[in-house]
Amino acid sequence: MTDIKNYIENHKDRFINELIELLKLPSISADPTFRKDVLRTADAVQESLIHAGCDHVEICETPGYPIVYGEKIINPSLPTVLVYGHYDVQPADPLDLWDSPAFDPVIKKTDLHPDEGAIFARGACDDKGQMYMHIKALEYMTSTGNLPCNVKLMIEGEEEVGSESLGWFVQRNQEKLANDVILISDTGMISNTQPSITTGLRGLSYVEVEITGPNRDLHSGLYGGAVANPINILTKMIASLHDKNNRIAIPGFYDKVEELSAEERAEMAKAPFSLAAYKSALDINDIYGEKGYTTNERNSIRPTLDVNGIWGGYTGEGAKTVIPSKAHAKISMRLVPNQDWHEITALFTQYFKSIAPDSVEVKVSPHHGGQGYVTPIDSIGYKAAAKAYKDTFGVIPIPQRSGGSITIVSLFEDELNSKTILMGFGLDSDAIHSPNEHFGIFNYLKGIETIPLFYKYFTELSE
């Protein structure tokens, strides 16, 4: 595949412009207002798979948003790689914190991307940019005769809202999706000079809570001090979810948490990390978290509980002196392998209701969740990915556990009996899920260069 660099250089401008056009589509799966845009994005992905050389492409209807499926089968006796990605994106709010409109992509140079710059847009890294790398890599392989094995692609539109329809689809299409390895780029790497392969993901339990006090909003002068204020109660309840060492206080929460050995923690510590740079990048004076663990351990091998949003009462301009009838919060718990998200959701619900005073009513509504995942580093898939990164970056990638969740990975192993390889090309600084999300041009093109080598080495190692 010595001509891949030339191919990328010759088509670089087109590759970038095509991604920019895809990023203009506001495919926000969480907001029904954008339903037509999500469906338009599915159509655009279908067209790109056809152009990339797939022999069969279809938009598969589900109870929710459709899944775009494509395949190129060159020889049934050869290995088959199943590529997963998603075309939906997070909401862009708060819009006023973006330096440029979220769906009007622009290329700007940054400290980490001083040469070719980065594309700023919602979905640039998560996951349109990384998903589209696979489509362009496939285009290269089919157009130059360098596809060494079979490939299937499954691109969904509900990842950002829990992938509920994906489970429905996978269970009904096991033969169609049969494969030897699953390849996903929806994670990151340590830096542009030190690649890494994600070998672990945290699970997720996501809930919404509602505290109800009086049957209507009340005048805070006439009723203040005499009835429970749901916002006051909610904040006290949230504060009690962690102890003084920042451990989660829910009984039974840590019962199945895996404690890594000192040797494993020492291996993790070999990854380059600057605490000063970390704090500087986030503009914080100090770090914060569970006592007894490093920053990189807190955000990868330890479970967490965070309030993602909280509201109630009057939040408009000026003053309105009310005791609200209700207060709400959205809470996510990132889980480590062995923690079952259904069990954790039940433990949270039981505990949260138990700490509420009799003066309010509590409602806990589970939204979605998924299991954590750990992939072995002695598999053919991991070895193929490591060789591919070594070829294009010139250094051996470091295995690294991620703090993020891709809840469908455990689903794939259960339903398709397949291991997943997580070849991410984003950086922690890419601001996914935040204003000013971006993806480096270097990273985008490097992904297109590296992915075909994974196919090459996976095929060779499978012989």
C-alpha angles and dihedrals in degrees: 000000000000092000096061095094091052091047092052093046092050093049100031097111092049092048090053095045093049091053091048091054090050091050092055090070110090097218096174105165094186094063119062088205088077097048094117091049092051090052091047088054091053088053090050092051090050091054092048092053091051091050090047090062106262112159092210128030129169141165105233116207119225134175085272132019117346127261118228111221129188136165143186111195111185098166126358090214092062125083119274124222117202113205118203126194140141133236098197122094140203120265111273096228132165087049095181091065094063116100088210130016112289094231098037100079119213132181115229134168118243137182090264093039104040098149115045095005130217135281111245114207140107108279094018092127102009097080123308095072094047094041091050091053087069093051092051091045088053090049089055093048096047097042094049099038093247100123103120099183144009122294135198125184127202114184116181135194104213107059093113091055100044106283093254094157092047091067089050090051097045093050090054098043107044094133093047091050097043110140147153097233138002119227122201133176105191098111137069143243134230098256144324089270098040114046122196137191118226109235100171138039131190122236124233142226114184122187140167121217129202126195117197124193124158120012092251141013109286136208104262092215097052097040105021112124093014102074133035116270106219092211092053091047093047094052091050091050092049091048090055093057091084130047127220091278091052092250116143108260099209109121111246094013094122098037094108100029111130113233109212118223123251088251093055092047090050090054090051090051090062090076109102111256134163115199091194092053090045092055092043093052091053095038093233129140096218144358125254134201151094114347116248099030135091124241093258091048093048092055098044119022100028128073120242142195120207137172107232097184140357132190147157142129123025118342101161129106118301126002133316114172105215140140101221123230092221142023127193140194137180114219130188128194119198110209134201126225115293092031109112111217093214090055093046092049089053092047091050092049093050094047096043092053092046094058095051118104119239089250092077139043121230129211122185117193117189113217108183143314147168146198128273122246140210122190123201119247094214096066125111090244094055092046091050092050092048092052091048093052091045090056097050102033099032094229134082113259120242119233108238137179115228129219092216129091130234097174096187094067092080088045090057092052092048097045103029100027089229135137118230127223115204109208104177125179101181127103130230088244094060091097097227112186087015137089114281096027110181144172125210118244086222091055094046094051093040089056091053088050096047102043097067089054089057089058090048096050095039090055093047094047091048093060 
